């Protein structure tokens, strides 16, 4: 574990140095092919870095933050687009934070939304509610870890359901911590990463407006919009061009998820993850097509559509996505890491008590 900590520090020092180089060339290389060529070594290097880590949590999060999100942001930056190109006066610390963390700044004058955030006078109450929510979810995760001690006596289906909630809670907590670090260090307000995905009323609502919004925001300009533009140019018809563009976005997401699982498992893909995203891409494409064909005249009651959406997401995830955690022994390794962390916390607590007890 000591070697892993040292490797983790080396990896992130390398990330900061590489991003400093990217920042330095922004005013020296014009956007376009020339800047892309100068950034390609960094992008390839970021694909290599997670291979220096072996633990589930450190490797998985580094792969997500650096090999996926940072690389996609750098691709946009190469052509003068995305969050790294939004402000010419952006500082180096903010450039590094926006590149390497799953965060996005709140727009100064955001357009009105159909479901607005709580009003300003309730900001403190809303923040307190969020903090309480994270605390509760953290406690639930801690309880789940204890339950896993008896997983051999629990049906596999129940365990997979627990894994589903575990992954959701951990993702939300990790992304919230990243946002808190950026807010504390840089003093900037950030947009939330999840929007109560269990309340989704359709696949379009779930994937587009509620689940892991940072990924949605980065896939849209890097995959969806270029595909939409290309298909419109070829066919001359923009009305139906979003359908293949949506499916292409899910293909890209499938590839990146398979890559992350490869980093964690270090084994050839078995493609269940790919089939999960292809299935959802096909179903979402069909959903959008039906909405276009019916022109919004036919809609299910909200309660029914919400239930069907949640059931479909859960059933397909338990069928194709979460079994990978068992087959790749990701769960076993994660439990070992929790045990090591718990032992470290106990040891640290005893040392602190010993020091103050003198």
DRENDO-1510 file (C-alpha; in Angstrom, 1 decimal, always signed):
<recs>
REC; n; res; u; v; w
REC; 1; UNK; +0.0; +0.0; +0.0 .
REC; 2; UNK; +2.9; +2.4; +0.7 .
REC; 3; UNK; +4.1; +1.8; -2.8 .
REC; 4; UNK; +0.7; +2.6; -4.2 .
REC; 5; UNK; +0.5; +5.9; -2.3 .
REC; 6; UNK; +3.9; +6.9; -3.7 .
REC; 7; UNK; +2.8; +5.9; -7.2 .
REC; 8; UNK; -0.4; +7.9; -6.8 .
REC; 9; UNK; +1.6; +11.0; -5.8 .
REC; 10; UNK; +3.9; +10.5; -8.8 .
REC; 11; UNK; +1.0; +10.1; -11.2 .
REC; 12; UNK; -0.7; +13.3; -10.0 .
REC; 13; UNK; +2.5; +15.3; -10.0 .
REC; 14; UNK; +2.9; +14.2; -13.6 .
REC; 15; UNK; -0.7; +15.3; -14.3 .
REC; 16; UNK; +0.0; +18.8; -12.9 .
REC; 17; UNK; +3.2; +19.2; -14.8 .
REC; 18; UNK; +1.6; +18.0; -18.1 .
REC; 19; UNK; -1.3; +20.4; -17.6 .
REC; 20; UNK; +1.1; +23.2; -16.9 .
REC; 21; UNK; +2.7; +22.5; -20.3 .
REC; 22; UNK; -0.8; +22.6; -21.9 .
REC; 23; UNK; -1.5; +25.9; -20.3 .
REC; 24; UNK; +1.8; +27.3; -21.4 .
REC; 25; UNK; +1.2; +26.6; -25.1 .
REC; 26; UNK; -2.3; +28.1; -25.2 .
REC; 27; UNK; -1.0; +31.5; -26.3 .
REC; 28; UNK; +1.9; +30.1; -28.4 .
REC; 29; UNK; +0.0; +27.6; -30.6 .
REC; 30; UNK; -3.1; +28.7; -32.4 .
REC; 31; UNK; -6.1; +26.5; -32.1 .
REC; 32; UNK; -6.5; +23.8; -34.6 .
REC; 33; UNK; -4.2; +21.1; -36.0 .
REC; 34; UNK; -0.9; +22.7; -34.6 .
REC; 35; UNK; -2.2; +22.8; -31.1 .
REC; 36; UNK; -3.6; +19.3; -31.3 .
REC; 37; UNK; -0.3; +17.9; -32.4 .
REC; 38; UNK; +1.4; +19.6; -29.4 .
REC; 39; UNK; -1.3; +18.1; -27.1 .
REC; 40; UNK; -1.2; +14.6; -28.5 .
REC; 41; UNK; +1.8; +13.5; -26.4 .
REC; 42; UNK; +0.0; +14.6; -23.2 .
REC; 43; UNK; -3.2; +12.8; -24.3 .
REC; 44; UNK; -1.3; +9.6; -24.9 .
REC; 45; UNK; +0.6; +10.0; -21.6 .
REC; 46; UNK; -2.7; +10.4; -19.8 .
REC; 47; UNK; -3.9; +7.1; -21.3 .
REC; 48; UNK; -0.8; +5.5; -19.9 .
REC; 49; UNK; -0.8; +6.9; -16.3 .
REC; 50; UNK; -3.5; +4.7; -14.7 .
REC; 51; UNK; -1.4; +1.7; -15.5 .
REC; 52; UNK; +0.9; +2.8; -12.7 .
REC; 53; UNK; -1.8; +2.2; -10.1 .
REC; 54; UNK; -3.4; -1.0; -9.0 .
REC; 55; UNK; -6.0; -0.3; -6.4 .
REC; 56; UNK; -9.6; -0.1; -7.4 .
REC; 57; UNK; -10.4; +3.4; -6.0 .
REC; 58; UNK; -7.1; +5.2; -6.9 .
REC; 59; UNK; -6.8; +3.6; -10.3 .
REC; 60; UNK; -10.5; +3.9; -11.2 .
REC; 61; UNK; -10.9; +7.5; -10.2 .
REC; 62; UNK; -7.6; +8.5; -11.9 .
REC; 63; UNK; -8.7; +6.8; -15.1 .
REC; 64; UNK; -12.0; +8.6; -15.0 .
REC; 65; UNK; -10.6; +12.0; -14.1 .
REC; 66; UNK; -7.5; +12.0; -16.3 .
REC; 67; UNK; -7.8; +9.4; -19.1 .
REC; 68; UNK; -11.4; +10.2; -19.9 .
REC; 69; UNK; -12.5; +13.7; -18.8 .
REC; 70; UNK; -9.1; +15.5; -19.0 .
REC; 71; UNK; -8.3; +14.0; -22.4 .
REC; 72; UNK; -11.7; +15.0; -23.8 .
REC; 73; UNK; -11.3; +18.5; -22.4 .
REC; 74; UNK; -7.9; +18.7; -24.0 .
REC; 75; UNK; -9.3; +17.6; -27.3 .
REC; 76; UNK; -11.8; +20.5; -27.1 .
REC; 77; UNK; -9.1; +22.8; -26.0 .
REC; 78; UNK; -7.1; +22.0; -29.1 .
REC; 79; UNK; -9.8; +23.5; -31.2 .
REC; 80; UNK; -10.5; +26.4; -28.9 .
REC; 81; UNK; -13.7; +24.9; -27.4 .
REC; 82; UNK; -14.8; +23.6; -24.0 .
REC; 83; UNK; -14.3; +24.8; -20.5 .
REC; 84; UNK; -10.5; +25.3; -20.9 .
REC; 85; UNK; -11.1; +27.9; -23.7 .
REC; 86; UNK; -14.1; +29.7; -22.2 .
REC; 87; UNK; -12.1; +32.5; -20.6 .
REC; 88; UNK; -8.9; +34.0; -22.0 .
REC; 89; UNK; -7.8; +35.2; -18.6 .
REC; 90; UNK; -8.2; +31.8; -16.9 .
REC; 91; UNK; -5.5; +31.2; -14.3 .
REC; 92; UNK; -3.2; +28.3; -14.2 .
REC; 93; UNK; -4.7; +26.8; -10.9 .
REC; 94; UNK; -8.2; +27.1; -12.4 .
REC; 95; UNK; -7.0; +25.6; -15.7 .
REC; 96; UNK; -5.5; +22.6; -13.9 .
REC; 97; UNK; -8.6; +22.1; -11.7 .
REC; 98; UNK; -11.0; +22.3; -14.6 .
REC; 99; UNK; -8.9; +19.9; -16.6 .
REC; 100; UNK; -8.2; +17.2; -13.9 .
REC; 101; UNK; -11.4; +17.3; -11.8 .
REC; 102; UNK; -15.0; +16.5; -12.8 .
REC; 103; UNK; -16.2; +20.1; -12.2 .
REC; 104; UNK; -17.7; +22.9; -14.2 .
REC; 105; UNK; -18.1; +26.5; -13.3 .
REC; 106; UNK; -21.6; +27.9; -12.9 .
REC; 107; UNK; -22.4; +30.4; -15.7 .
REC; 108; UNK; -22.6; +34.0; -14.6 .
REC; 109; UNK; -25.9; +34.6; -16.3 .
REC; 110; UNK; -27.4; +31.2; -16.9 .
REC; 111; UNK; -30.5; +30.9; -19.1 .
REC; 112; UNK; -33.8; +30.2; -17.3 .
REC; 113; UNK; -34.5; +26.5; -16.7 .
REC; 114; UNK; -37.8; +24.7; -16.5 .
REC; 115; UNK; -36.9; +23.4; -13.1 .
REC; 116; UNK; -35.0; +26.2; -11.4 .
REC; 117; UNK; -32.7; +25.8; -8.4 .
REC; 118; UNK; -34.0; +26.9; -5.0 .
REC; 119; UNK; -34.1; +30.8; -4.7 .
REC; 120; UNK; -31.1; +32.6; -3.3 .
REC; 121; UNK; -32.7; +33.2; +0.1 .
REC; 122; UNK; -32.9; +29.5; +0.6 .
REC; 123; UNK; -29.3; +28.9; -0.5 .
REC; 124; UNK; -28.0; +28.1; +3.0 .
REC; 125; UNK; -30.9; +25.7; +3.6 .
REC; 126; UNK; -30.3; +24.0; +0.3 .
REC; 127; UNK; -26.6; +23.6; +1.0 .
REC; 128; UNK; -27.3; +22.2; +4.5 .
REC; 129; UNK; -29.7; +19.7; +2.9 .
REC; 130; UNK; -27.0; +18.6; +0.4 .
REC; 131; UNK; -24.4; +18.2; +3.2 .
REC; 132; UNK; -26.9; +16.1; +5.2 .
REC; 133; UNK; -27.6; +14.0; +2.1 .
REC; 134; UNK; -23.9; +13.3; +1.6 .
REC; 135; UNK; -23.5; +12.4; +5.3 .
REC; 136; UNK; -26.5; +10.0; +5.1 .
REC; 137; UNK; -25.2; +8.4; +1.9 .
REC; 138; UNK; -21.7; +8.0; +3.5 .
REC; 139; UNK; -23.2; +6.2; +6.5 .
REC; 140; UNK; -25.2; +4.0; +4.2 .
REC; 141; UNK; -22.0; +3.0; +2.3 .
REC; 142; UNK; -20.3; +2.3; +5.6 .
REC; 143; UNK; -23.2; +0.1; +6.6 .
REC; 144; UNK; -23.1; -1.7; +3.2 .
REC; 145; UNK; -19.4; -2.5; +3.7 .
REC; 146; UNK; -20.3; -4.2; +7.0 .
REC; 147; UNK; -23.1; -6.1; +5.2 .
REC; 148; UNK; -20.7; -7.4; +2.6 .
REC; 149; UNK; -19.0; -9.4; +5.4 .
REC; 150; UNK; -22.0; -11.7; +5.1 .
REC; 151; UNK; -22.3; -11.6; +1.3 .
REC; 152; UNK; -21.8; -15.4; +1.0 .
REC; 153; UNK; -25.1; -15.9; +2.8 .
REC; 154; UNK; -26.9; -13.3; +0.7 .
REC; 155; UNK; -28.4; -14.0; -2.7 .
REC; 156; UNK; -26.3; -12.7; -5.6 .
REC; 157; UNK; -29.2; -10.6; -6.9 .
REC; 158; UNK; -29.5; -8.7; -3.6 .
REC; 159; UNK; -25.7; -8.2; -3.5 .
REC; 160; UNK; -25.8; -6.7; -7.1 .
REC; 161; UNK; -28.6; -4.3; -6.0 .
REC; 162; UNK; -26.4; -3.2; -3.1 .
REC; 163; UNK; -23.5; -2.7; -5.5 .
REC; 164; UNK; -25.8; -0.5; -7.7 .
REC; 165; UNK; -26.6; +1.8; -4.8 .
REC; 166; UNK; -23.0; +1.6; -3.6 .
REC; 167; UNK; -21.6; +2.8; -6.9 .
REC; 168; UNK; -24.2; +5.6; -7.1 .
REC; 169; UNK; -23.5; +6.9; -3.6 .
REC; 170; UNK; -19.7; +6.6; -3.9 .
REC; 171; UNK; -19.8; +8.5; -7.3 .
REC; 172; UNK; -21.9; +11.3; -5.8 .
REC; 173; UNK; -19.7; +11.5; -2.7 .
REC; 174; UNK; -16.4; +11.5; -4.7 .
REC; 175; UNK; -17.6; +14.1; -7.2 .
REC; 176; UNK; -18.9; +16.2; -4.3 .
REC; 177; UNK; -15.5; +16.0; -2.6 .
REC; 178; UNK; -13.8; +17.1; -5.8 .
REC; 179; UNK; -16.2; +20.1; -6.1 .
REC; 180; UNK; -15.6; +21.0; -2.5 .
REC; 181; UNK; -11.8; +20.9; -3.0 .
REC; 182; UNK; -12.1; +23.2; -6.0 .
REC; 183; UNK; -14.5; +25.5; -4.2 .
REC; 184; UNK; -12.3; +25.7; -1.1 .
REC; 185; UNK; -9.0; +26.2; -3.0 .
REC; 186; UNK; -10.2; +28.4; -5.9 .
REC; 187; UNK; -13.2; +30.1; -4.3 .
REC; 188; UNK; -15.5; +29.3; -7.2 .
REC; 189; UNK; -19.1; +28.0; -7.3 .
REC; 190; UNK; -19.7; +24.8; -9.1 .
REC; 191; UNK; -22.6; +23.0; -10.7 .
REC; 192; UNK; -23.9; +19.7; -9.1 .
REC; 193; UNK; -23.0; +16.4; -10.8 .
REC; 194; UNK; -26.2; +14.5; -10.1 .
REC; 195; UNK; -29.9; +15.6; -10.1 .
REC; 196; UNK; -31.8; +12.9; -8.3 .
REC; 197; UNK; -31.5; +10.2; -11.1 .
REC; 198; UNK; -34.1; +8.0; -9.3 .
REC; 199; UNK; -36.8; +10.6; -10.3 .
REC; 200; UNK; -36.1; +10.3; -14.0 .
REC; 201; UNK; -39.2; +10.0; -16.1 .
REC; 202; UNK; -37.5; +8.7; -19.3 .
REC; 203; UNK; -34.1; +7.5; -20.5 .
REC; 204; UNK; -33.6; +10.9; -22.1 .
REC; 205; UNK; -34.3; +12.5; -18.8 .
REC; 206; UNK; -32.0; +10.0; -16.9 .
REC; 207; UNK; -29.0; +10.2; -19.2 .
REC; 208; UNK; -29.3; +13.8; -20.3 .
REC; 209; UNK; -30.4; +15.7; -17.2 .
REC; 210; UNK; -29.9; +13.6; -14.1 .
REC; 211; UNK; -27.0; +11.0; -14.2 .
REC; 212; UNK; -23.3; +12.1; -14.0 .
REC; 213; UNK; -23.9; +15.4; -15.7 .
REC; 214; UNK; -20.2; +16.0; -16.1 .
REC; 215; UNK; -19.9; +13.1; -18.5 .
REC; 216; UNK; -23.0; +14.3; -20.4 .
REC; 217; UNK; -21.5; +17.8; -20.7 .
REC; 218; UNK; -18.2; +16.5; -22.0 .
REC; 219; UNK; -19.7; +13.9; -24.4 .
REC; 220; UNK; -22.0; +16.5; -26.0 .
REC; 221; UNK; -19.4; +18.7; -27.6 .
REC; 222; UNK; -16.8; +16.0; -28.2 .
REC; 223; UNK; -19.1; +13.3; -29.8 .
REC; 224; UNK; -22.7; +14.3; -30.1 .
REC; 225; UNK; -22.4; +17.7; -31.8 .
REC; 226; UNK; -19.6; +16.7; -34.3 .
REC; 227; UNK; -21.6; +13.6; -35.3 .
REC; 228; UNK; -24.8; +15.7; -35.6 .
REC; 229; UNK; -23.0; +18.2; -37.8 .
REC; 230; UNK; -21.4; +15.5; -40.0 .
REC; 231; UNK; -24.7; +13.6; -40.5 .
REC; 232; UNK; -26.5; +16.9; -41.3 .
REC; 233; UNK; -23.9; +17.8; -43.9 .
REC; 234; UNK; -24.1; +14.4; -45.5 .
REC; 235; UNK; -27.9; +13.9; -45.5 .
REC; 236; UNK; -29.0; +17.6; -45.5 .
REC; 237; UNK; -31.7; +16.6; -43.0 .
REC; 238; UNK; -31.2; +17.8; -39.4 .
REC; 239; UNK; -34.6; +16.6; -38.1 .
REC; 240; UNK; -33.5; +13.0; -37.7 .
REC; 241; UNK; -29.8; +13.5; -37.4 .
REC; 242; UNK; -29.9; +13.5; -33.6 .
REC; 243; UNK; -30.8; +9.8; -33.6 .
REC; 244; UNK; -27.4; +8.4; -34.9 .
REC; 245; UNK; -25.6; +11.2; -33.0 .
REC; 246; UNK; -27.2; +9.9; -29.7 .
REC; 247; UNK; -26.2; +6.4; -30.5 .
REC; 248; UNK; -22.6; +7.4; -31.4 .
REC; 249; UNK; -22.4; +9.1; -28.0 .
REC; 250; UNK; -23.3; +5.9; -26.2 .
REC; 251; UNK; -20.7; +4.0; -28.3 .
REC; 252; UNK; -18.1; +6.4; -27.1 .
REC; 253; UNK; -19.2; +6.0; -23.6 .
REC; 254; UNK; -19.1; +2.3; -23.9 .
REC; 255; UNK; -15.5; +2.4; -25.2 .
REC; 256; UNK; -14.4; +4.7; -22.3 .
REC; 257; UNK; -16.1; +2.5; -19.7 .
REC; 258; UNK; -14.4; -0.6; -21.1 .
REC; 259; UNK; -11.1; +1.2; -20.9 .
REC; 260; UNK; -11.7; +2.1; -17.3 .
REC; 261; UNK; -12.6; -1.5; -16.4 .
REC; 262; UNK; -9.4; -2.6; -18.2 .
REC; 263; UNK; -7.3; -0.3; -16.1 .
REC; 264; UNK; -9.0; -1.7; -12.9 .
REC; 265; UNK; -9.0; -5.4; -13.9 .
REC; 266; UNK; -6.0; -5.6; -16.2 .
REC; 267; UNK; -7.9; -8.3; -18.2 .
REC; 268; UNK; -9.3; -8.3; -21.8 .
REC; 269; UNK; -12.9; -7.0; -22.0 .
REC; 270; UNK; -15.8; -9.4; -22.0 .
REC; 271; UNK; -18.0; -6.8; -23.6 .
REC; 272; UNK; -21.0; -6.9; -21.2 .
REC; 273; UNK; -20.3; -3.2; -20.4 .
REC; 274; UNK; -20.4; -2.4; -24.1 .
REC; 275; UNK; -23.7; -4.2; -24.6 .
REC; 276; UNK; -25.2; -2.3; -21.7 .
REC; 277; UNK; -24.4; +1.1; -23.3 .
REC; 278; UNK; -25.4; -0.1; -26.8 .
REC; 279; UNK; -28.7; -1.3; -25.4 .
REC; 280; UNK; -29.4; +2.0; -23.7 .
REC; 281; UNK; -28.3; +3.9; -26.8 .
REC; 282; UNK; -30.6; +1.9; -29.0 .
REC; 283; UNK; -33.5; +2.3; -26.6 .
REC; 284; UNK; -32.9; +6.0; -26.1 .
REC; 285; UNK; -32.7; +6.5; -29.9 .
REC; 286; UNK; -36.0; +4.6; -30.2 .
REC; 287; UNK; -37.6; +6.7; -27.4 .
REC; 288; UNK; -36.5; +10.0; -29.2 .
REC; 289; UNK; -37.9; +8.7; -32.5 .
REC; 290; UNK; -41.3; +7.9; -30.9 .
REC; 291; UNK; -41.4; +11.3; -29.3 .
REC; 292; UNK; -40.7; +12.9; -32.7 .
REC; 293; UNK; -43.2; +10.8; -34.5 .
REC; 294; UNK; -46.0; +11.4; -31.9 .
REC; 295; UNK; -45.0; +15.1; -31.6 .
REC; 296; UNK; -45.6; +14.9; -27.8 .
REC; 297; UNK; -49.2; +14.0; -28.2 .
REC; 298; UNK; -48.9; +10.7; -26.4 .
REC; 299; UNK; -47.4; +10.5; -22.9 .
REC; 300; UNK; -47.5; +8.1; -20.1 .
REC; 301; UNK; -48.6; +9.3; -16.6 .
REC; 302; UNK; -45.5; +10.6; -14.8 .
REC; 303; UNK; -45.7; +8.0; -12.0 .
REC; 304; UNK; -45.8; +5.2; -14.5 .
REC; 305; UNK; -43.0; +6.6; -16.7 .
REC; 306; UNK; -40.8; +7.1; -13.7 .
REC; 307; UNK; -41.4; +3.6; -12.4 .
REC; 308; UNK; -40.7; +2.1; -15.9 .
REC; 309; UNK; -37.5; +4.1; -16.3 .
REC; 310; UNK; -36.0; +3.2; -12.9 .
REC; 311; UNK; -37.0; -0.5; -13.4 .
REC; 312; UNK; -35.4; -0.6; -16.8 .
REC; 313; UNK; -32.2; +1.0; -15.7 .
REC; 314; UNK; -31.9; -1.2; -12.7 .
REC; 315; UNK; -32.7; -4.5; -14.5 .
REC; 316; UNK; -30.4; -3.9; -17.4 .
REC; 317; UNK; -27.6; -2.7; -15.0 .
REC; 318; UNK; -28.0; -5.8; -12.9 .
REC; 319; UNK; -28.0; -8.0; -16.0 .
REC; 320; UNK; -25.0; -6.5; -17.9 .
REC; 321; UNK; -23.2; -3.9; -15.8 .
REC; 322; UNK; -22.7; -5.0; -12.2 .
REC; 323; UNK; -21.9; -8.7; -12.8 .
REC; 324; UNK; -18.5; -7.3; -14.1 .
REC; 325; UNK; -17.7; -6.3; -10.5 .
REC; 326; UNK; -18.0; -10.0; -9.5 .
REC; 327; UNK; -16.3; -11.5; -12.5 .
REC; 328; UNK; -13.4; -9.1; -12.3 .
REC; 329; UNK; -13.2; -9.5; -8.5 .
REC; 330; UNK; -13.5; -5.8; -8.2 .
REC; 331; UNK; -15.7; -6.2; -5.2 .
REC; 332; UNK; -13.2; -8.4; -3.4 .
REC; 333; UNK; -10.3; -6.0; -4.0 .
REC; 334; UNK; -12.5; -3.0; -3.0 .
REC; 335; UNK; -13.4; -4.7; +0.3 .
REC; 336; UNK; -9.7; -5.3; +1.0 .
REC; 337; UNK; -9.0; -1.6; +0.4 .
REC; 338; UNK; -11.9; -0.7; +2.8 .
REC; 339; UNK; -10.3; -3.0; +5.4 .
REC; 340; UNK; -6.9; -1.4; +4.9 .
REC; 341; UNK; -8.4; +2.0; +5.2 .
REC; 342; UNK; -10.3; +1.1; +8.4 .
REC; 343; UNK; -7.1; -0.4; +9.9 .
REC; 344; UNK; -5.2; +2.8; +9.0 .
REC; 345; UNK; -7.9; +5.0; +10.6 .
REC; 346; UNK; -7.8; +2.9; +13.8 .
REC; 347; UNK; -4.1; +3.0; +14.0 .
REC; 348; UNK; -4.1; +6.8; +13.4 .
REC; 349; UNK; -6.7; +7.2; +16.1 .
REC; 350; UNK; -4.7; +5.2; +18.6 .
REC; 351; UNK; -1.6; +7.2; +17.9 .
REC; 352; UNK; -3.5; +10.5; +18.3 .
REC; 353; UNK; -5.0; +9.3; +21.6 .
REC; 354; UNK; -1.5; +8.1; +22.8 .
REC; 355; UNK; +0.0; +11.6; +22.0 .
REC; 356; UNK; -2.7; +13.5; +23.7 .
REC; 357; UNK; -2.8; +11.0; +26.6 .
REC; 358; UNK; +0.7; +11.8; +27.6 .
</recs>
